[in-house]
Amino acid sequence: MNRAVWRKAIRESRVQVIVSSVLLVLFGWLLVWLMSFIPTLMIRDFLKILPAAMNRFMEASAGVPVDQITTNAGRLSILYVHVITMLVCIGWAVGRGSDVVSGEITRGTMDLLLALPIRRVEVVFVSAVVAAVGAMVLAVSVWVGTWIGLATTNPPEEVSPSQFVPGMSMAPIPPPPAPSQPVDVAIFWPGVFNLAAMTFCLAGLTTLLSSMDHVRWRTIWLAGGLFIVSFAVKMVARLWAPGDWMKYLSFLTAFEPQQLILMENDATRGLAWRYDGTLVTIGLAGYAAAAVIFARRDIPAAN
């Protein structure tokens, strides 16, 4: 396989993966540090006054009961579905996937690339490998940020709101805060692999869209729209009982990092294999279909 293709793919993606990794590490540390200031029982008391519909929406989003979300580990698991984490990972997947075919055509460099002694399938293969490695690097960066945060801060103490605001409660003086329980950072690994698998899956689907188009920005918008529609379908299937069958129409149904992190170990192993395997399979199918389409299509002139 031509080394020039590998050097080109790595050179074009290294800045994005380095910057994204640093951002995720810093954000992970920052979120853990901020969470250390919020007592767990304060959040639980706050959730009690919320409408039941809001609690159901939170459970549907996380895939686990609210009681588990409010634990120290549960609150830190939010990092793996946080909007900032998702934007960075989506940016990597869509950015790499859209650049494979439509990006090269838009820049007018596709003719130069295909002038090399390579097959078109090899171009897609190299892109898939780079996207997979980058997806894993980004997911591990989230874990590293979590680890640094836990190593430099203490878990929040179990303190009720009445200990902070005088006169807030007429109940007797509450007992002293419960000692902080350390969070084992190893429990977050199932979430890491699930996040990486989702990123790779989206990269594969974006590459499929890219193989059929010649305008990169249109590919990016289509991939972004696909993610939004998939998320909406997943939430409808979760919240609307008659629409439970719709979960099979969204690849994000297999994206459940919080559920995998907070479940018991024995149950997590089988579910993790099923979720991650589904996402990786869809991603590989996207790349395979993209390779077939790219190998058969004509390359138009750059706009």
LUMBA-539673 format. One line per field, with one value per residue (C-alpha): x, y, z; residue in one letter. Coordinates in Angstrom, 1 decimal, padded with zeros to 4 digits. Each point is the difference from the previous one (the first is absolute). Layout:
N
X X|... $
Y Y|... $
Z Z|... $
r A|... $
% end
This chain:
303
X 000.0|001.3|001.7|-000.9|-003.7|000.8|002.2|-002.7|-002.8|002.1|001.2|-003.5|-001.5|002.7|-000.7|-003.7|000.6|002.7|-002.1|-003.2|001.8|001.4|-003.4|-001.6|002.7|-000.4|-003.8|000.0|002.1|-002.0|-003.4|001.3|001.3|-003.3|-002.0|002.1|-001.7|-003.5|-001.3|-001.8|-003.0|-000.6|-000.5|-002.3|-002.1|-000.2|-001.2|-002.8|-001.6|000.2|-003.0|-000.2|000.2|003.4|001.4|-001.3|001.7|003.3|-000.3|-000.8|003.1|002.3|-001.6|000.3|-002.2|000.4|001.3|003.1|000.6|000.2|002.8|003.6|000.7|-003.3|000.6|003.5|-001.4|-001.7|003.4|-000.3|-003.3|000.6|-000.7|003.6|001.3|-002.5|000.8|003.7|-000.5|-002.6|002.3|002.7|-002.3|-001.7|003.2|001.9|-002.9|-000.9|003.6|000.4|-001.7|-002.1|002.7|002.7|-002.3|-000.9|003.6|000.9|002.6|-001.8|001.7|003.4|-000.8|-001.3|003.1|002.0|000.4|-002.8|-003.5|-003.0|-000.9|003.4|-000.9|-003.1|001.8|002.7|-002.7|-001.8|003.2|000.8|-003.6|000.0|003.3|-001.1|-003.4|001.8|002.5|-002.8|-002.0|003.1|000.6|-003.3|001.1|003.3|-001.7|-002.3|003.1|001.8|-003.1|-000.5|003.7|000.1|-003.4|-002.2|-003.5|-002.8|-001.2|-003.5|-001.4|-003.7|-001.0|-001.1|003.6|000.7|-003.0|-001.1|-003.7|-000.5|-001.3|-001.8|001.4|002.5|003.6|001.2|002.9|003.5|000.8|000.7|003.6|000.9|000.1|002.7|-001.1|001.8|001.0|000.1|-003.8|000.0|001.7|-003.2|-001.1|003.3|-000.4|-003.6|000.9|002.8|-002.4|-002.6|002.6|001.3|-003.6|-000.8|003.2|-000.9|-003.5|001.5|002.5|-002.9|-001.7|003.2|000.5|-003.2|000.5|002.5|-000.6|001.5|-002.2|-003.1|001.4|000.6|-003.5|-001.5|002.1|-000.9|-003.7|000.3|001.4|-002.8|-002.7|001.5|000.0|-003.6|-001.1|001.8|-001.8|-003.4|000.5|001.0|-002.8|-002.9|-000.9|-001.8|003.1|002.4|000.6|001.6|003.1|001.2|000.0|002.7|003.6|000.1|-002.1|003.3|001.7|-000.6|003.3|-001.7|-002.0|003.2|001.9|-002.6|-001.2|001.4|003.1|-001.5|-002.9|002.3|002.2|-002.6|-001.9|003.3|000.9|-003.4|-000.1|003.6|-000.2|-003.1|001.6|003.2|-001.9|-002.0|003.1|001.8|-003.1|000.1|003.7|-000.6|-002.9|002.0|002.9|-002.3|-001.7|003.3|001.6|-002.9|-000.8|001.3|001.9|-001.3|002.1|000.5|-002.5 $
Y 000.0|003.4|001.7|003.5|-000.7|-000.9|003.1|002.2|-001.4|000.4|003.4|001.3|-001.4|000.4|003.6|-000.7|-003.1|001.7|003.1|-002.0|-002.4|002.9|001.7|-003.3|-000.6|003.6|-000.1|-003.4|001.4|003.2|-001.9|-002.3|003.0|001.8|-003.0|-000.3|003.2|-001.3|-002.3|-003.1|000.3|003.6|-001.3|-002.8|002.5|002.2|-002.8|-000.8|003.4|-000.5|-001.2|-003.7|000.5|001.7|-003.0|-002.3|002.0|-000.2|-003.7|-000.4|002.0|-001.9|-003.4|-000.5|001.0|003.6|-001.4|-001.4|003.2|002.0|-002.2|001.2|-002.4|000.7|003.8|-000.5|-002.3|003.0|000.9|-002.7|001.4|003.7|002.4|001.1|-003.5|-000.8|003.0|-000.8|-003.7|000.9|002.6|-002.7|-002.6|002.4|001.9|-003.2|-001.7|003.0|000.5|-003.5|000.7|003.2|001.9|-001.0|000.8|003.4|000.9|-001.2|-002.4|-003.3|-000.3|000.4|-002.6|-002.6|000.7|-002.0|-003.7|-001.0|-001.4|002.1|-002.6|000.6|003.7|-001.0|-002.6|002.5|002.5|-002.7|-000.9|003.6|000.7|-003.1|000.9|003.6|-001.1|-002.1|002.7|002.5|-002.4|-000.8|003.7|000.3|-002.8|001.7|003.2|-002.0|-001.6|003.2|001.6|-002.8|000.0|003.7|000.4|-001.7|-001.4|002.3|-000.8|-001.2|003.2|001.2|003.5|000.9|000.0|002.8|002.3|000.9|-000.3|-002.0|-002.9|-000.4|-003.5|-000.8|000.7|-002.6|-002.3|000.8|-000.6|-003.5|-000.6|000.4|-003.3|-000.2|-000.7|-002.8|001.5|-003.4|-000.2|002.6|-002.2|-001.5|003.6|000.7|-002.9|000.9|003.6|-001.1|-002.4|002.6|002.5|-002.7|-000.9|003.7|000.3|-003.1|001.4|003.4|-001.6|-001.8|003.4|001.5|-002.8|001.0|003.8|002.5|002.9|-000.3|002.4|-001.8|-003.2|001.6|001.3|-003.3|-001.9|002.5|-000.4|-003.7|000.2|002.3|-002.1|-003.2|001.7|001.1|-003.5|-001.5|002.4|-000.6|-003.8|000.5|002.3|-001.3|-003.5|-000.8|001.2|-002.4|-001.7|003.3|-000.7|-002.3|003.0|001.9|-001.0|002.1|-002.7|-001.8|003.1|-000.4|000.9|000.9|-003.2|-002.1|001.9|-000.2|-003.6|-003.0|-001.5|-003.3|001.6|002.7|-002.5|-001.5|003.2|001.9|-002.6|000.3|003.8|000.5|-002.8|001.5|003.4|-001.3|-002.2|002.9|002.1|-002.8|-000.4|003.7|-000.1|-003.2|001.6|003.2|-002.0|-001.7|003.3|001.9|-002.8|000.2|003.7|002.7|002.9|003.3|003.1|002.2|002.9 $
Z 000.0|-000.9|002.9|-001.4|000.7|003.7|000.4|-001.6|002.2|003.2|-000.9|-000.6|003.1|002.7|000.8|000.6|002.1|002.2|000.6|000.6|002.4|002.1|000.1|001.2|002.7|001.3|-000.1|001.8|002.8|000.2|000.3|002.7|001.9|-000.3|001.1|003.1|001.3|-000.3|002.8|-001.3|002.3|-001.1|-003.5|001.2|002.0|-003.1|-002.2|002.4|-000.8|-003.7|-002.0|-000.6|-003.7|000.4|002.0|-002.7|-002.7|002.0|000.5|-003.8|-000.9|002.3|-000.2|003.8|003.0|001.4|003.3|-001.8|-001.9|003.2|001.5|-000.3|-002.8|-001.7|-000.1|-001.4|-002.7|-001.4|-001.4|-002.6|-001.4|000.7|-002.8|-000.2|-000.2|-002.6|-002.1|000.0|-000.9|-002.6|-001.5|-000.3|-001.6|-002.4|-000.8|-000.9|-001.8|-002.1|-001.2|-001.5|-003.4|-000.1|001.9|-002.5|-002.9|001.4|000.5|-003.5|001.3|-000.9|-003.4|001.6|002.6|-002.5|-002.2|002.6|-000.5|002.3|-000.2|001.1|002.6|001.7|000.4|002.0|002.0|001.1|001.0|002.0|001.9|000.8|001.1|002.3|001.6|000.5|001.5|002.5|000.9|000.6|002.1|002.1|000.4|001.8|002.3|000.6|001.0|002.3|001.6|000.5|001.5|002.5|000.8|000.8|001.7|002.6|-000.7|001.4|003.5|000.7|001.4|-000.1|-001.0|003.5|001.1|-002.3|000.3|003.6|000.5|-003.2|001.9|003.3|000.4|002.8|-000.7|-002.5|000.8|-001.1|-003.6|-001.1|-000.9|-003.6|-002.0|-002.6|-003.5|-001.9|-003.3|-001.6|000.0|-002.8|-002.6|-001.4|-000.7|-001.7|-002.4|-000.7|-000.7|-002.4|-001.7|-000.6|-001.4|-002.4|-001.0|-000.8|-002.0|-002.1|-000.7|-000.9|-002.3|-001.7|-000.6|-001.2|-002.6|-001.6|000.0|-001.4|002.4|003.4|001.8|-001.2|001.3|003.4|000.2|-001.0|002.6|002.7|-000.9|000.1|003.6|001.1|-001.6|001.6|003.4|-000.4|-001.1|003.0|002.5|-001.6|000.3|003.7|001.1|-002.2|000.9|-003.3|-001.9|001.6|-003.3|-001.3|002.0|-002.8|-002.4|001.9|000.3|003.2|001.8|000.5|001.4|003.8|001.8|003.3|000.0|-000.6|002.7|002.7|-000.5|001.9|-001.5|-001.0|-001.8|-001.6|-001.9|-002.2|-000.6|-000.8|-002.6|-001.6|000.0|-001.1|-002.6|-001.5|-000.3|-001.5|-002.4|-001.3|-000.3|-002.0|-002.2|-000.7|-001.0|-002.1|-001.9|-000.4|-001.5|-002.5|-001.1|-000.2|-002.1|-002.5|-000.3|-002.3|001.6|-001.1|-000.4|003.1|000.4 $
r M|N|R|A|V|W|R|K|A|I|R|E|S|R|V|Q|V|I|V|S|S|V|L|L|V|L|F|G|W|L|L|V|W|L|M|S|F|I|P|T|L|M|I|R|D|F|L|K|I|L|P|A|A|M|N|R|F|M|E|A|S|A|G|V|P|V|D|Q|I|T|T|N|A|G|R|L|S|I|L|Y|V|H|V|I|T|M|L|V|C|I|G|W|A|V|G|R|G|S|D|V|V|S|G|E|I|T|R|G|T|M|D|L|L|L|A|L|P|I|R|R|V|E|V|V|F|V|S|A|V|V|A|A|V|G|A|M|V|L|A|V|S|V|W|V|G|T|W|I|G|L|A|T|T|N|P|P|E|E|V|S|P|S|Q|F|V|P|G|M|S|M|A|P|I|P|P|P|P|A|P|S|Q|P|V|D|V|A|I|F|W|P|G|V|F|N|L|A|A|M|T|F|C|L|A|G|L|T|T|L|L|S|S|M|D|H|V|R|W|R|T|I|W|L|A|G|G|L|F|I|V|S|F|A|V|K|M|V|A|R|L|W|A|P|G|D|W|M|K|Y|L|S|F|L|T|A|F|E|P|Q|Q|L|I|L|M|E|N|D|A|T|R|G|L|A|W|R|Y|D|G|T|L|V|T|I|G|L|A|G|Y|A|A|A|A|V|I|F|A|R|R|D|I|P|A|A|N $
% end
